[in-house]
Amino acid sequence: AGLYTCTLKVTNGLHVNNGEDVKYPTMSDFSSWGTTDDLTIKPEITAPGGNIYSVNGLLKETDGYEVMSGTSMATPHVAGLVALAEQYVREAGLLSKAQAVTGNEKLSQRNLIQSLLMSTAMPLIEESTGLEYSVRNQGAGLANVQNLVKAQSMILVDGQPDGKVKAELGDDPDRTGAYQVSFTLNNLTKESQNYLLSAELFTQAVEEGYKTPNDEYWAELGEAYETAQLLSQHTAGLQANVAWSINGKAVELDNRLIHMDFNGDGSIDADDAQALLDYVAGIRTDISNPDYADLDGDQAITSYDAYLFLERLNRGEVTLPAGGEVRITVTMTLTEAQKKALDESYENGAYIQGYVFAVPEATAEGLKQVSHSIPVLAFYGNWTDASMFEAGSWLEYSARLDTRWPYMGWITCNYITGTSAGSGSQYNWGGNPETLMWDREDYLPERASLNNQNGDALCQYFVSPIRNAANAKMQIRNVETGEIYKQRELGSMGAGFYYSAASAWQRVSQPVNLTWSGTDAQGQPLPEGTVAEVQV
């Protein structure tokens, strides 16, 4: 083998495209999204994984380098960060310090590193919106081992015994719009520190798009087409009132806000920010206390003043004692107007996402210390309300009883196969296996019957889940009496997903074995006219 040489330039900062500086590093469009079936935050952290110049492990030659993308690139990056973090923690004796500050001798090195790696990660901002990318897309944000090494404090979140810094708040079936996160901020130094606390909430935006791929085709031809409101990958900010308590004591309102009741309802809250925005947009003709509305002093009332108002309204301040800790609770409550807007646009509920920030004040010399952030995920509504399965079924689509476009684009979904006496093959059950008669006006769905005296049987139920299920169950029962003829636990069931590398949906139908020939639980043939129901 020959000798290969190259020149490698190492620089500081975030770069893409051969060293070009970037203000907004972007999430890869192929990166997977969460959440899991139980509303936990996945992915938990982000690392570079797009267009990485790396070794091709399939080649035996040591010089087999090429540009690759995917989790196989991001994972070794994080593994390297963790190795560096482990070395730093060991050499700095940080674990014993953390155990002393937290009062937890069982705090492990793994717990400590997970805490520091997640809390010092940088939530990425989407340039087009100015808001963070979805928590479901980036987790805690972009991992940064330099931040980890320079961190002067650490965070432990209630309900996360493994040290992971994330707030998984579950669903909100009653749509209260109130979400609470509790955590401790621990000082790893011998000097007191001052922190500014803030919180931001957002959800997945709704945008207008083509109702079906066919409509996009008709639009390109200049023909009539239909649109629909679709869930976007972009985020949209949420109006919420944020309240803080430090060691059980409520943080008082910033004195600079006492005259900023802009909607005149006698209270100072996020509704006043909405009043400012409505005034700027011309929806309101006037506001209360207008002399206090120009927060940035530019002699004009703009949307930026509303932003500054919310920033002051929703933040708190805390002094972290040397070598000590403070317990912090933040309660974020959506405004009534915001809840109404969510109810109107999100029939089955909405993801509540955001970040809680703890930002240290700069030193007297102007030195900025490392900030912490906590990713937040909740669900406004009942998590189980939305369907687990594809919108329609093969039977309905074939009979033209359902005109909705399938989520995964396949009309061959949610169908049962059967077999007739003496036949060794299966057919899609529910119509006449010899001739399809969907277009005949006298077609009766009741004719989808099973002859249990002649050896007919149901074979499989091909279901098309669009959400992950922790557990699934198959059941065949009497529609009128509820008597169960057959049932079986199926275990976990993964949803169909779009595989961008193949430009195709995967796992669009999953077979569930039925093997049922019209008998009761004891294997006796059911009487003529029995109406049964198959459920998954």
C-alpha positions as CSV (number, residue, x, y, z in Angstrom):
1,A,0.0,0.0,0.0
2,G,1.1,3.5,-0.7
3,L,1.6,6.4,1.7
4,Y,-1.2,9.0,1.6
5,T,-0.9,12.5,3.0
6,C,-3.3,15.4,3.5
7,T,-3.7,18.7,5.2
8,L,-6.3,19.0,7.9
9,K,-7.4,22.5,9.2
10,V,-8.8,22.6,12.7
11,T,-10.8,25.7,13.6
12,N,-13.1,26.8,16.3
13,G,-16.9,27.2,15.9
14,L,-19.7,25.6,13.9
15,H,-18.9,25.1,10.2
16,V,-20.5,23.4,7.2
17,N,-19.6,23.4,3.5
18,N,-15.8,23.4,3.8
19,G,-15.5,25.7,6.8
20,E,-18.2,28.2,6.0
21,D,-19.5,29.8,9.3
22,V,-23.1,29.2,10.0
23,K,-25.4,30.9,12.5
24,Y,-28.1,28.3,12.3
25,P,-26.9,24.7,12.0
26,T,-29.8,22.7,10.5
27,M,-31.3,19.3,11.4
28,S,-30.9,16.7,8.7
29,D,-34.2,16.1,6.9
30,F,-33.7,12.4,7.2
31,S,-33.3,12.4,11.0
32,S,-35.9,10.3,12.8
33,W,-38.7,11.8,14.9
34,G,-40.3,10.7,18.2
35,T,-42.1,10.3,20.4
36,T,-42.5,6.8,21.7
37,D,-45.7,5.0,22.4
38,D,-45.6,6.2,26.1
39,L,-44.7,9.9,25.3
40,T,-41.0,9.7,26.3
41,I,-38.5,12.0,24.6
42,K,-36.7,10.2,21.8
43,P,-34.3,11.1,20.3
44,E,-32.7,12.5,23.5
45,I,-29.8,14.4,21.9
46,T,-28.4,15.5,18.6
47,A,-25.0,15.1,16.9
48,P,-23.5,15.7,13.5
49,G,-24.6,12.9,11.2
50,G,-25.1,14.4,7.7
51,N,-22.3,14.4,5.0
52,I,-19.6,13.1,7.3
53,Y,-16.2,12.2,5.8
54,S,-15.5,8.9,7.4
55,V,-14.1,5.4,7.0
56,N,-16.1,2.9,5.0
57,G,-16.2,-0.1,7.3
58,L,-17.1,-2.4,4.5
59,L,-13.7,-2.1,3.0
60,K,-10.6,-3.9,4.3
61,E,-8.3,-1.1,3.1
62,T,-7.5,1.5,5.8
63,D,-7.8,4.3,3.3
64,G,-11.4,3.6,2.3
65,Y,-12.9,7.0,3.1
66,E,-16.1,8.5,1.8
67,V,-18.9,10.9,2.7
68,M,-21.7,9.2,4.6
69,S,-24.8,10.1,6.6
70,G,-27.0,8.6,9.2
71,T,-27.1,7.4,12.8
72,S,-23.9,5.4,12.1
73,M,-22.1,8.8,11.8
74,A,-23.8,10.6,14.8
75,T,-23.4,7.7,17.2
76,P,-19.6,7.4,17.1
77,H,-19.5,11.2,17.5
78,V,-21.5,11.0,20.8
79,A,-19.4,8.0,21.9
80,G,-16.3,10.1,21.4
81,L,-17.8,13.0,23.4
82,V,-18.7,10.6,26.2
83,A,-15.1,9.2,26.3
84,L,-13.8,12.8,26.6
85,A,-16.4,13.6,29.3
86,E,-15.4,10.5,31.2
87,Q,-11.7,11.4,31.1
88,Y,-12.6,15.0,32.3
89,V,-14.8,13.8,35.2
90,R,-12.1,11.4,36.3
91,E,-9.2,13.8,36.2
92,A,-11.1,16.7,37.7
93,G,-12.5,14.5,40.5
94,L,-15.9,15.9,39.6
95,L,-17.9,12.8,40.7
96,S,-17.1,13.3,44.4
97,K,-17.9,17.0,44.1
98,A,-21.3,16.2,42.5
99,Q,-22.1,13.5,45.1
100,A,-21.3,16.0,47.9
101,V,-23.4,18.8,46.5
102,T,-26.4,16.6,45.7
103,G,-26.1,14.6,48.9
104,N,-26.4,11.5,46.8
105,E,-23.5,9.1,47.3
106,K,-25.1,6.7,44.8
107,L,-24.8,9.2,42.0
108,S,-22.8,7.4,39.4
109,Q,-20.3,8.7,36.8
110,R,-22.8,7.6,34.1
111,N,-25.6,9.7,35.8
112,L,-23.3,12.7,36.0
113,I,-22.2,12.6,32.4
114,Q,-25.7,12.1,31.2
115,S,-26.9,15.1,33.2
116,L,-24.1,17.4,31.9
117,L,-24.2,16.2,28.3
118,M,-27.9,16.8,28.0
119,S,-28.3,20.0,30.0
120,T,-25.4,21.7,28.2
121,A,-26.5,20.7,24.7
122,M,-27.5,23.6,22.5
123,P,-31.2,23.6,21.3
124,L,-31.0,24.3,17.6
125,I,-33.0,27.2,16.1
126,E,-34.8,26.9,12.7
127,E,-33.8,29.9,10.7
128,S,-37.1,30.3,8.9
129,T,-39.1,30.6,12.1
130,G,-36.7,31.8,14.7
131,L,-38.0,29.0,17.0
132,E,-36.4,25.8,18.2
133,Y,-36.7,22.7,16.2
134,S,-39.2,20.3,17.6
135,V,-38.2,18.4,20.8
136,R,-39.5,15.3,19.0
137,N,-36.8,15.9,16.4
138,Q,-33.7,17.1,18.3
139,G,-34.2,16.1,21.9
140,A,-32.0,18.2,24.2
141,G,-30.2,19.7,21.3
142,L,-26.7,19.6,19.8
143,A,-24.2,17.9,22.1
144,N,-21.2,20.1,23.0
145,V,-18.4,18.6,25.1
146,Q,-16.8,21.9,25.5
147,N,-19.8,23.2,27.3
148,L,-19.8,20.1,29.4
149,V,-16.2,20.6,30.5
150,K,-16.8,24.3,31.3
151,A,-20.1,23.8,33.2
152,Q,-20.1,25.3,36.7
153,S,-23.2,23.6,37.8
154,M,-25.4,20.6,37.1
155,I,-29.1,19.8,36.9
156,L,-31.1,16.9,38.2
157,V,-34.8,16.6,37.1
158,D,-37.5,15.0,39.2
159,G,-38.6,11.7,37.9
160,Q,-35.3,11.0,36.1
161,P,-33.2,8.9,38.4
162,D,-30.6,8.1,35.7
163,G,-29.5,11.7,35.5
164,K,-31.0,12.4,32.1
165,V,-32.1,16.0,31.8
166,K,-35.6,15.9,30.3
167,A,-39.2,16.6,31.4
168,E,-41.7,14.0,30.2
169,L,-45.0,15.2,31.4
170,G,-47.4,12.7,29.7
171,D,-50.8,13.7,28.4
172,D,-53.4,16.2,29.6
173,P,-56.7,14.4,29.0
174,D,-58.8,17.2,30.6
175,R,-56.9,19.9,28.5
176,T,-56.1,21.9,31.6
177,G,-53.1,23.5,29.7
178,A,-51.0,23.5,32.9
179,Y,-47.6,21.8,32.9
180,Q,-45.1,21.7,35.8
181,V,-41.4,20.8,35.9
182,S,-39.3,20.5,39.1
183,F,-35.5,20.2,39.2
184,T,-32.5,21.0,41.4
185,L,-29.7,23.3,40.3
186,N,-26.4,22.2,41.9
187,N,-23.3,24.4,42.3
188,L,-20.1,22.6,41.5
189,T,-17.9,25.5,42.5
190,K,-16.9,27.3,45.7
191,E,-18.4,30.6,44.6
192,S,-22.1,31.7,44.5
193,Q,-23.7,32.1,41.0
194,N,-26.7,34.1,39.8
195,Y,-29.0,32.5,37.2
196,L,-31.8,33.9,35.0
197,L,-34.6,31.4,34.5
198,S,-36.9,31.3,31.5
199,A,-39.2,29.0,29.6
200,E,-40.5,28.7,26.1
201,L,-43.4,26.5,24.8
202,F,-44.3,25.7,21.2
203,T,-46.2,23.0,19.2
204,Q,-46.2,21.6,15.7
205,A,-47.5,24.3,13.4
206,V,-50.5,23.7,11.1
207,E,-50.1,24.6,7.4
208,E,-52.2,24.3,4.3
209,G,-51.2,21.6,1.8
210,Y,-52.5,19.3,-0.9
211,K,-55.2,17.0,0.4
212,T,-53.8,14.1,-1.5
213,P,-50.9,13.4,-3.9
214,N,-53.5,13.4,-6.7
215,D,-54.4,17.0,-5.8
216,E,-50.8,18.0,-6.2
217,Y,-50.8,16.3,-9.6
218,W,-54.0,18.2,-10.7
219,A,-52.5,21.5,-9.4
220,E,-49.4,21.0,-11.6
221,L,-51.7,20.5,-14.6
222,G,-53.7,23.6,-13.8
223,E,-56.8,21.7,-12.9
224,A,-59.1,22.0,-9.8
225,Y,-57.7,20.5,-6.7
226,E,-58.4,20.4,-2.9
227,T,-56.3,21.4,0.1
228,A,-56.3,20.5,3.7
229,Q,-54.8,21.6,7.0
230,L,-51.8,19.5,7.7
231,L,-49.4,19.1,10.6
232,S,-46.1,20.8,9.8
233,Q,-42.6,19.9,10.7
234,H,-42.1,23.6,11.8
235,T,-42.9,24.8,15.2
236,A,-45.3,27.6,16.4
237,G,-45.0,29.5,19.7
238,L,-47.6,29.1,22.4
239,Q,-48.8,31.8,24.8
240,A,-48.5,30.8,28.4
241,N,-48.1,32.3,31.8
242,V,-45.0,31.1,33.6
243,A,-44.6,31.0,37.4
244,W,-41.5,30.1,39.3
245,S,-40.9,28.9,42.9
246,I,-37.5,28.7,44.5
247,N,-37.1,26.3,47.4
248,G,-40.9,26.4,47.8
249,K,-41.2,30.2,47.7
250,A,-43.0,31.9,44.8
251,V,-40.9,34.3,42.8
252,E,-42.5,37.8,42.8
253,L,-43.5,39.7,39.6
254,D,-40.8,41.9,38.1
255,N,-41.4,45.5,39.5
256,R,-40.9,46.9,36.0
257,L,-44.2,45.2,34.9
258,I,-46.6,46.6,37.5
259,H,-48.1,49.2,35.1
260,M,-48.2,46.9,32.0
261,D,-51.8,45.7,32.2
262,F,-52.3,46.4,28.5
263,N,-55.7,44.7,28.1
264,G,-57.2,46.4,31.2
265,D,-58.4,43.2,32.9
266,G,-56.7,44.1,36.2
267,S,-54.0,41.4,36.0
268,I,-50.6,41.2,34.3
269,D,-50.1,38.0,32.3
270,A,-49.6,36.6,28.8
271,D,-52.9,38.0,27.7
272,D,-51.3,41.5,27.8
273,A,-48.7,40.3,25.3
274,Q,-51.5,39.2,23.0
275,A,-53.2,42.6,23.5
276,L,-49.9,44.2,22.3
277,L,-49.7,41.9,19.3
278,D,-53.4,42.6,18.4
279,Y,-52.7,46.3,18.7
280,V,-49.7,46.1,16.4
281,A,-51.7,44.0,13.9
282,G,-54.7,46.5,13.9
283,I,-57.1,44.0,15.5
284,R,-57.3,46.3,18.6
285,T,-57.7,50.1,18.2
286,D,-56.3,50.9,21.6
287,I,-54.6,49.4,24.7
288,S,-54.4,50.3,28.3
289,N,-51.3,52.0,29.7
290,P,-49.8,52.7,26.2
291,D,-47.0,54.9,27.8
292,Y,-45.5,51.7,29.2
293,A,-45.8,49.6,25.9
294,D,-42.6,50.9,24.2
295,L,-40.3,48.5,26.1
296,D,-37.2,48.9,23.8
297,G,-37.5,52.7,23.7
298,D,-37.5,53.1,19.9
299,Q,-40.6,55.5,20.0
300,A,-42.8,52.8,18.5
301,I,-44.9,49.9,19.7
302,T,-44.0,46.8,17.8
303,S,-44.2,43.0,18.1
304,Y,-40.7,43.1,19.5
305,D,-42.1,45.0,22.5
306,A,-44.5,42.1,23.1
307,Y,-41.5,39.7,22.9
308,L,-39.6,41.8,25.5
309,F,-42.7,41.9,27.7
310,L,-43.1,38.1,27.7
311,E,-39.4,37.7,28.3
312,R,-39.6,39.8,31.5
313,L,-43.0,38.3,32.5
314,N,-41.9,34.7,32.2
315,R,-38.4,34.8,33.7
316,G,-37.1,34.4,37.2
317,E,-33.8,34.9,39.0
318,V,-32.0,32.7,41.5
319,T,-28.8,32.9,43.5
320,L,-27.0,29.5,43.7
321,P,-25.0,29.3,46.9
322,A,-21.4,28.1,46.8
323,G,-21.2,24.4,46.9
324,G,-25.0,24.3,47.4
325,E,-28.2,23.7,45.6
326,V,-31.6,25.2,45.0
327,R,-34.9,23.5,44.2
328,I,-36.8,25.1,41.3
329,T,-40.3,24.5,40.1
330,V,-41.7,26.1,37.0
331,T,-45.5,26.0,36.2
332,M,-46.4,26.9,32.6
333,T,-50.1,27.5,32.0
334,L,-51.6,28.1,28.5
335,T,-53.8,31.2,28.2
336,E,-57.5,30.6,27.6
337,A,-57.1,32.1,24.2
338,Q,-54.3,29.7,23.4
339,K,-56.3,26.7,24.6
340,K,-59.2,27.8,22.4
341,A,-57.0,28.1,19.4
342,L,-55.6,24.6,20.0
343,D,-59.1,23.1,20.4
344,E,-60.1,24.6,17.1
345,S,-57.0,23.5,15.1
346,Y,-56.0,20.1,16.7
347,E,-59.1,17.9,17.0
348,N,-57.2,15.0,18.6
349,G,-54.8,17.1,20.8
350,A,-51.5,18.8,20.3
351,Y,-47.9,18.2,21.3
352,I,-46.7,20.7,24.0
353,Q,-43.0,21.1,23.6
354,G,-40.4,23.6,24.9
355,Y,-37.3,24.3,26.9
356,V,-36.7,25.5,30.4
357,F,-33.5,27.6,30.6
358,A,-31.1,28.4,33.4
359,V,-28.6,31.1,32.1
360,P,-25.8,32.3,34.4
361,E,-25.2,36.0,34.5
362,A,-22.0,37.2,33.0
363,T,-19.1,37.8,35.4
364,A,-17.8,41.3,36.2
365,E,-15.2,40.8,33.4
366,G,-18.0,40.1,31.0
367,L,-17.3,36.3,30.8
368,K,-20.3,34.2,29.9
369,Q,-20.6,30.9,31.7
370,V,-22.3,27.7,30.3
371,S,-26.1,27.7,30.2
372,H,-28.4,24.8,31.0
373,S,-31.7,23.8,29.3
374,I,-34.3,21.1,29.9
375,P,-36.3,19.8,27.0
376,V,-40.1,19.5,27.8
377,L,-42.7,17.2,26.2
378,A,-46.4,16.9,27.0
379,F,-49.6,16.3,25.1
380,Y,-52.6,18.6,25.2
381,G,-55.5,16.1,25.1
382,N,-55.9,12.4,25.6
383,W,-53.0,10.5,24.0
384,T,-55.2,7.6,23.2
385,D,-58.0,9.5,21.4
386,A,-56.3,9.5,17.9
387,S,-56.6,6.3,15.9
388,M,-53.8,3.8,16.1
389,F,-54.5,2.6,12.6
390,E,-54.7,3.8,9.0
391,A,-57.7,5.9,8.3
392,G,-59.7,3.5,6.1
393,S,-59.6,-0.1,5.0
394,W,-59.3,-2.1,1.8
395,L,-62.9,-3.0,2.0
396,E,-64.1,0.6,2.3
397,Y,-61.7,1.9,-0.4
398,S,-62.7,-0.9,-2.8
399,A,-66.4,-0.2,-2.3
400,R,-65.7,3.6,-2.7
401,L,-67.2,4.1,0.8
402,D,-64.1,6.0,1.9
403,T,-62.6,8.8,-0.2
404,R,-59.9,9.9,2.3
405,W,-56.3,9.6,1.2
406,P,-54.6,6.9,3.3
407,Y,-51.9,8.3,5.6
408,M,-49.3,5.9,4.1
409,G,-50.7,6.1,0.6
410,W,-51.7,2.4,0.4
411,I,-55.4,1.5,-0.1
412,T,-54.5,-2.2,0.6
413,C,-54.7,-1.7,4.3
414,N,-56.6,-3.1,7.3
415,Y,-58.0,-6.1,5.5
416,I,-58.8,-9.8,6.4
417,T,-57.9,-12.8,4.3
418,G,-60.0,-15.9,4.2
419,T,-60.1,-19.3,2.5
420,S,-62.9,-21.3,1.1
421,A,-63.5,-25.0,1.6
422,G,-61.2,-27.1,-0.6
423,S,-59.1,-24.1,-1.6
424,G,-55.4,-23.9,-0.8
425,S,-55.2,-20.1,-1.4
426,Q,-56.3,-17.0,0.5
427,Y,-58.3,-14.1,-0.8
428,N,-59.1,-10.6,0.6
429,W,-62.2,-11.4,2.6
430,G,-65.3,-9.3,2.6
431,G,-66.6,-9.5,-0.9
432,N,-67.4,-12.1,-3.5
433,P,-64.1,-13.9,-4.1
434,E,-65.2,-14.7,-7.7
435,T,-66.6,-11.4,-8.9
436,L,-66.3,-8.0,-7.3
437,M,-69.8,-6.4,-7.2
438,W,-69.0,-3.1,-5.5
439,D,-70.6,-1.1,-8.3
440,R,-73.9,-2.9,-8.2
441,E,-76.6,-1.0,-6.3
442,D,-78.0,-4.2,-4.8
443,Y,-74.7,-5.2,-3.2
444,L,-75.2,-5.9,0.5
445,P,-72.2,-5.9,2.9
446,E,-74.1,-8.5,5.0
447,R,-73.1,-11.0,2.3
448,A,-69.6,-11.0,3.8
449,S,-70.4,-14.2,5.6
450,L,-68.6,-17.3,6.7
451,N,-69.8,-20.9,6.1
452,N,-68.6,-22.7,9.2
453,Q,-70.3,-25.9,8.0
454,N,-68.3,-26.1,4.8
455,G,-64.7,-25.6,6.1
456,D,-64.5,-21.8,5.4
457,A,-62.1,-19.9,7.7
458,L,-60.6,-16.5,8.4
459,C,-56.8,-16.6,8.0
460,Q,-55.1,-13.4,8.8
461,Y,-55.9,-9.7,9.7
462,F,-53.4,-7.4,7.9
463,V,-53.5,-4.3,10.1
464,S,-51.8,-1.0,9.3
465,P,-50.8,0.8,12.5
466,I,-49.6,4.4,12.2
467,R,-48.7,4.7,15.9
468,N,-46.4,2.6,17.9
469,A,-48.2,0.4,20.5
470,A,-46.6,-0.9,23.7
471,N,-49.0,-3.9,23.6
472,A,-51.7,-5.2,21.2
473,K,-54.5,-7.8,21.5
474,M,-56.5,-9.7,18.9
475,Q,-60.1,-10.5,19.8
476,I,-63.0,-12.2,18.0
477,R,-66.4,-11.8,19.8
478,N,-70.1,-11.8,19.4
479,V,-71.4,-8.3,18.4
480,E,-74.7,-8.6,20.3
481,T,-73.6,-10.4,23.5
482,G,-69.9,-9.6,23.7
483,E,-69.0,-13.3,24.2
484,I,-65.4,-13.8,23.3
485,Y,-64.7,-16.6,20.9
486,K,-60.9,-16.2,20.5
487,Q,-58.3,-13.7,21.8
488,R,-54.6,-13.5,22.0
489,E,-51.9,-11.0,23.3
490,L,-49.7,-9.8,20.5
491,G,-47.1,-7.8,22.3
492,S,-45.6,-4.6,21.0
493,M,-46.5,-3.4,17.5
494,G,-44.5,-0.9,15.6
495,A,-46.0,1.7,13.3
496,G,-45.4,1.9,9.6
497,F,-42.7,4.4,8.7
498,Y,-41.3,6.2,5.7
499,Y,-37.8,5.2,4.7
500,S,-36.2,8.1,2.9
501,A,-33.3,6.1,1.5
502,A,-35.7,3.9,-0.4
503,S,-38.3,6.7,-1.0
504,A,-41.0,4.3,0.2
505,W,-43.2,3.4,3.2
506,Q,-42.1,0.4,5.2
507,R,-44.2,-2.0,7.3
508,V,-47.5,-0.7,5.8
509,S,-49.4,-3.9,6.8
510,Q,-48.6,-6.4,9.5
511,P,-50.2,-9.9,9.6
512,V,-52.1,-11.0,12.7
513,N,-52.9,-14.7,12.6
514,L,-56.6,-15.5,13.1
515,T,-57.1,-19.1,12.0
516,W,-60.8,-19.0,12.9
517,S,-63.5,-21.1,11.3
518,G,-66.6,-19.7,13.0
519,T,-66.5,-21.5,16.3
520,D,-66.9,-20.6,19.9
521,A,-64.2,-20.7,22.6
522,Q,-64.8,-24.5,23.0
523,G,-64.4,-25.1,19.3
524,Q,-68.1,-25.7,18.6
525,P,-69.7,-24.3,15.4
526,L,-71.7,-21.1,16.0
527,P,-75.4,-21.1,15.0
528,E,-76.6,-19.7,11.7
529,G,-76.9,-15.9,11.7
530,T,-74.3,-15.2,14.4
531,V,-72.7,-11.8,13.8
532,A,-69.0,-11.7,14.9
533,E,-66.5,-8.9,15.1
534,V,-62.7,-9.1,14.7
535,Q,-60.7,-6.5,16.6
536,V,-57.0,-5.7,17.0
